[in-house]
Amino acid sequence: MNAFWAHWVECLLVLNLSIIVFLFIWGPRVKIPTLDDGTTGHVWAHGVLRESVRRLPTWWTILSVGAFIAGGVYLVLYPGFGDHKGLLGWTERKELAHNTELNAVPLQALIRSLDHASVETIAANPAAVRIGQRLFIDNCAACHGREAHGNPLLGAPNLTDNDWLYGGGGNAILASILDGRHGIMPPFGTTFDHDTIVNLSNYVLSLSGAPHDAGKAAAGKPLFTVCGACHGVDGKGSTVIGAPNLTDTIWMYGGTASAIQQTIHDGRGGVMPAWRARLGVDDARLVAAWVYSQANTHAPPIR
């Protein structure tokens, strides 16, 4: 804070405190005209309520004086009066650094104890999972949501349903976090006409047992050989290239006929950025452990 703003804050503080003290001292001494019954003559509710004049209770006066004294002591001991540092030398930065140092000791001890543990083993450690949950919220919730339920608008998958594009093992999840993923569903709008896409979408719906037109599904089945190159001839997908399973009821962009037709026509592209540089391996393993726990166990709540 430069000198001008420091003095500006000091002036405002002195002005406000002066007004408050003046009103506190002057208020009880001011003479308010009253009627014989001790009221001011102001009435409400058609005369039912009348404004009375009474002295402030002693306890209120004592508490107020105590608050003034406490405020003055605070401004002497702590920063708050312009650029005055306070006699105790306390600052928010010092407090943060102190608390960070205190927190780092048990945190580093926990991380060291898990140095050679698998993600699955870490997921069984409640303390590690809680830290991983906090790291997930701070870094991953923007796309996947706070509870990791995903976001179809962003193409961010639900991480709690145990349906995985690249595999749900600890190492696969960790690899996704550290190095990212780049999934592409190519567009077929220039390859297939509208009727062909409708037939193909009905066949895709039939794979998961969703309502569909049986005739159109039969017509679309031969065309699925093109899709089978990635999704497999049975439509169960491939974790090697991140092709989703089309035989379950889990859809990243929606499982309606129109959503599937849009996917076939326009294609989809999803990017999971790499977090190695930001998180580092240790924090990424904690995040992976929490993510793993969501699909396999119930993570402990944040305290």
C-alpha positions in Angstrom: 0.0 0.0 0.0 1.5 3.3 -1.0 1.5 6.4 1.3 -1.5 8.1 -0.3 -3.8 5.1 0.2 -2.4 4.4 3.6 -3.3 7.9 4.7 -6.7 7.7 3.0 -7.5 4.6 5.0 -6.3 6.3 8.2 -8.5 9.3 7.6 -11.6 7.2 6.9 -11.0 5.1 10.0 -10.5 8.2 12.2 -13.5 9.9 10.8 -15.8 6.9 11.2 -14.6 6.2 14.7 -15.0 9.8 15.7 -18.6 9.9 14.5 -19.3 6.6 16.3 -17.8 7.8 19.6 -19.6 11.2 19.3 -23.0 9.5 18.8 -22.2 7.1 21.6 -21.5 9.9 24.0 -24.1 12.4 22.8 -27.0 10.0 22.2 -27.7 9.2 25.9 -27.5 12.9 26.8 -29.8 14.4 24.2 -33.1 15.6 25.5 -36.0 14.2 23.5 -39.4 16.0 24.1 -41.9 13.7 25.6 -45.5 13.7 26.6 -46.8 13.2 30.1 -47.0 9.5 29.6 -43.3 9.3 28.6 -43.8 8.7 24.9 -42.8 10.9 22.0 -46.3 11.2 20.5 -45.3 9.0 17.5 -47.8 6.2 17.0 -48.3 3.2 14.7 -51.1 0.8 14.0 -53.8 3.4 14.5 -52.5 4.3 18.0 -51.9 0.7 19.2 -48.1 1.2 19.3 -46.6 4.3 20.8 -42.9 5.3 20.8 -41.4 5.4 24.2 -38.1 7.0 25.4 -36.0 4.9 27.7 -32.3 5.0 28.8 -30.0 2.5 27.2 -29.5 -0.5 29.6 -26.2 -0.4 31.6 -25.1 -3.8 30.3 -25.3 -2.4 26.7 -23.2 0.6 27.6 -20.6 -1.6 29.3 -20.4 -4.0 26.3 -20.1 -1.1 23.9 -17.2 0.5 25.8 -15.5 -2.9 25.9 -15.9 -3.2 22.1 -14.3 0.2 21.6 -11.3 -0.8 23.8 -11.0 -4.1 22.1 -11.0 -2.4 18.7 -8.3 0.0 19.8 -6.1 -2.8 21.2 -6.6 -4.7 17.9 -5.5 -1.8 15.8 -2.4 -1.4 18.0 -1.4 -5.1 17.9 -2.4 -6.0 14.3 -2.3 -4.2 10.9 -5.4 -2.3 10.0 -4.6 1.3 10.5 -3.2 2.4 7.2 0.3 1.0 6.8 0.8 0.4 10.5 2.4 -3.1 10.8 1.1 -3.8 14.3 3.2 -4.4 17.4 3.0 -8.2 17.0 4.2 -8.1 13.4 1.4 -10.5 12.3 0.6 -10.7 8.6 -1.6 -13.0 6.5 1.4 -14.2 4.5 3.3 -15.2 7.6 0.2 -17.0 8.9 -0.2 -18.8 5.6 3.4 -19.8 5.4 3.3 -21.1 9.0 0.2 -23.1 8.4 1.5 -24.4 5.1 4.7 -25.6 6.8 2.8 -27.3 9.6 0.5 -29.0 7.1 3.5 -30.1 4.9 5.0 -32.3 7.6 2.2 -34.9 7.9 1.5 -34.5 4.2 5.0 -35.4 3.2 5.1 -38.2 5.7 1.9 -39.6 4.2 3.2 -39.3 0.6 6.5 -41.0 1.5 4.6 -43.9 3.1 2.8 -44.4 -0.2 5.8 -43.9 -2.5 5.7 -47.5 -3.8 2.0 -48.2 -3.3 -0.3 -48.8 -6.2 -3.2 -46.5 -6.9 -5.5 -49.2 -5.8 -3.7 -49.5 -2.4 -3.7 -45.7 -2.0 -7.5 -45.7 -2.6 -7.9 -47.8 0.5 -6.2 -45.1 2.7 -8.9 -42.7 3.9 -6.5 -39.8 4.6 -5.0 -40.1 1.1 -8.4 -40.3 -0.5 -9.6 -37.1 1.3 -6.5 -35.3 0.0 -7.1 -36.7 -3.5 -10.7 -35.5 -3.3 -9.7 -32.0 -2.5 -7.1 -31.9 -5.3 -9.7 -33.2 -7.7 -12.2 -30.4 -6.7 -9.5 -27.8 -7.1 -8.2 -29.0 -10.5 -10.7 -31.3 -12.2 -14.2 -30.3 -11.1 -14.4 -27.5 -13.7 -15.0 -30.2 -16.4 -16.0 -33.3 -14.5 -18.1 -31.7 -11.8 -17.5 -31.6 -8.1 -18.9 -35.1 -7.6 -17.1 -36.3 -10.8 -20.5 -37.0 -12.6 -19.2 -35.5 -15.9 -20.6 -33.0 -18.3 -22.1 -34.0 -21.6 -21.8 -30.5 -23.0 -18.0 -30.7 -22.6 -17.6 -34.3 -23.4 -16.2 -34.9 -19.9 -17.1 -38.4 -18.9 -18.8 -39.5 -15.6 -16.0 -41.0 -13.5 -18.2 -42.7 -11.0 -20.0 -45.3 -13.1 -17.1 -47.8 -13.6 -17.4 -47.4 -17.4 -14.0 -46.4 -18.7 -12.9 -45.3 -22.1 -9.2 -46.1 -21.5 -9.5 -48.6 -18.7 -10.5 -48.3 -15.0 -7.3 -49.7 -13.4 -5.2 -47.5 -11.3 -2.3 -47.2 -13.8 -4.8 -46.3 -16.7 -6.4 -43.6 -14.6 -3.0 -42.2 -13.6 -1.8 -42.2 -17.2 -4.9 -40.2 -18.2 -4.2 -37.6 -15.5 -0.5 -37.3 -16.1 -0.4 -37.4 -19.9 -3.9 -36.6 -21.0 -6.1 -38.2 -23.7 -7.3 -37.1 -27.1 -10.3 -39.0 -28.4 -11.8 -38.5 -31.8 -15.0 -39.8 -33.3 -14.7 -38.9 -37.0 -17.7 -37.3 -38.8 -19.6 -39.4 -41.3 -22.0 -36.7 -42.6 -20.3 -36.7 -46.0 -20.0 -40.5 -46.1 -23.6 -41.5 -45.2 -26.9 -39.9 -46.2 -29.6 -39.0 -43.7 -31.5 -42.2 -44.0 -28.4 -44.3 -43.6 -27.4 -42.4 -40.5 -31.0 -42.9 -39.1 -30.7 -46.7 -39.8 -27.3 -46.9 -38.2 -28.4 -44.9 -35.1 -31.3 -47.4 -34.7 -28.9 -50.3 -34.8 -26.6 -48.6 -32.2 -29.7 -48.2 -30.0 -30.5 -51.8 -30.4 -27.1 -52.8 -29.1 -27.9 -51.5 -25.6 -31.5 -52.7 -25.7 -32.9 -49.1 -26.0 -36.2 -48.5 -27.8 -35.6 -48.5 -31.6 -37.1 -49.2 -34.9 -36.4 -52.9 -35.6 -36.6 -52.5 -39.4 -34.3 -49.6 -39.5 -31.9 -51.3 -37.1 -31.8 -54.3 -39.4 -31.0 -52.1 -42.3 -28.2 -50.3 -40.4 -26.5 -53.5 -39.1 -24.4 -54.1 -42.2 -23.2 -50.5 -42.1 -21.8 -51.0 -38.6 -18.8 -52.9 -40.0 -17.4 -49.4 -40.7 -17.8 -48.5 -37.0 -16.6 -51.9 -35.8 -13.0 -50.9 -36.8 -13.0 -48.9 -33.6 -15.9 -50.0 -31.5 -15.4 -53.7 -32.3 -17.8 -55.9 -34.2 -19.8 -56.5 -31.1 -19.9 -52.8 -30.3 -18.2 -53.2 -26.9 -15.6 -50.6 -27.6 -11.8 -50.6 -27.1 -9.9 -49.2 -24.2 -6.7 -49.2 -26.3 -8.0 -46.3 -28.5 -10.7 -45.0 -26.2 -13.7 -46.1 -28.3 -16.7 -46.3 -26.0 -18.8 -49.4 -25.3 -22.1 -49.0 -27.2 -23.8 -52.0 -25.6 -24.4 -50.5 -22.2 -26.7 -47.6 -21.2 -23.9 -45.1 -20.5 -23.6 -42.3 -23.0 -21.1 -39.4 -22.9 -23.0 -37.2 -25.3 -26.5 -38.6 -24.7 -28.2 -41.8 -25.7 -31.2 -40.5 -27.6 -31.7 -41.2 -31.3 -31.0 -37.5 -32.2 -27.9 -37.3 -30.1 -26.5 -40.5 -31.7 -27.3 -39.2 -35.2 -25.5 -36.0 -34.4 -22.5 -37.9 -33.2 -22.4 -40.0 -36.4 -23.0 -37.0 -38.7 -20.7 -34.4 -37.0 -18.3 -36.6 -35.1 -17.0 -35.8 -31.6 -13.7 -34.7 -30.3 -12.7 -34.8 -26.6 -9.4 -33.6 -25.1 -8.3 -34.5 -21.5 -5.3 -32.2 -20.9 -2.1 -33.5 -19.3 -1.7 -32.5 -15.7 1.9 -33.8 -15.1 3.4 -30.3 -15.0 0.7 -28.8 -12.7 0.1 -31.7 -10.3 3.3 -33.7 -10.4 3.3 -37.5 -10.0 2.6 -37.5 -6.2 -0.5 -35.4 -6.3 -1.7 -37.1 -9.5 -1.5 -40.5 -7.8 -3.7 -39.1 -5.0 -6.2 -37.8 -7.5 -6.2 -41.1 -9.3 -6.8 -42.9 -6.1 -9.9 -40.8 -5.3 -11.2 -41.3 -8.9 -10.6 -45.0 -8.6 -12.5 -45.1 -5.3 -15.5 -43.4 -6.8 -16.2 -46.3 -9.1 -15.2 -49.1 -6.7 -15.9 -47.8 -3.2 -17.5 -44.8 -1.4 -15.0 -42.0 -0.8 -15.0 -40.5 2.6 -16.6 -37.0 2.8 -14.5 -33.9 3.1 -14.2 -32.7 6.6 
